[in-house]
C-alpha cells in the first residue's frame, strides 16, 4: 500500500491490457469492478478511468457521496502534489504553485447533494483536479489526469461508481473471475 500512489501514476497512459496493470492487480489484492470505462477499487477508494482502453485518469475518493453511502472506502494513500485530505483551497494553491487553470461550481446529481468547486491545476505532466465542498471548502475528491485525457468533471459519472460488470464480461476485461460468477 505504501507505493500505491506511485504505481497508479505509472498506470496512466498505459493500456488496461498492459502486463503492469495485471501485476498491479495482483499486488493490490483487490479485484476491480468495471463499468463505463472505469475500474473501481471500492476497498482502496480509487477509480482508474479509461479512454479507448488506455488509463487517462485516477480518481481518489476522499469524502464523496460514494464514501458517505458506504459504496467506496475513503482513499488513505498519498495524493498528488503532497495534498492532504485536510487541505483547503489556499493550502492546495500553495502546494500546487498557484491558482487553478479552471474552476467551476458543479451541482450535485440530486437536490440534497452539496455543490462543489472543481479546480484544475497543472502538475508535472498531468492535471490535478480537486473537488472541494462549496460550503466548507473541504476536499471531497482528488484526481490526477494525463494531459491526453479528459478532466474528471468532464466525464459523465463525475466520481460516482458506474454500473458494475460481473461474469464473463468482467473476465474478458480483467482476466479475473468475479465472486458473482457461477
PyMOL commands that set and color helices and strands:
alter all, ss='L'
color gray80, all
select helices_A, chain A and resi 4-11+19-28+65-68+80-82+89-95+152-154+167-174
alter helices_A, ss='H'
color red, helices_A
select strands_A, chain A and resi 33-35+38-41+46-51+54-61+102-106+116-123+126-133+139-146
alter strands_A, ss='S'
color yellow, strands_A
deselect
rebuild
show_as cartoon
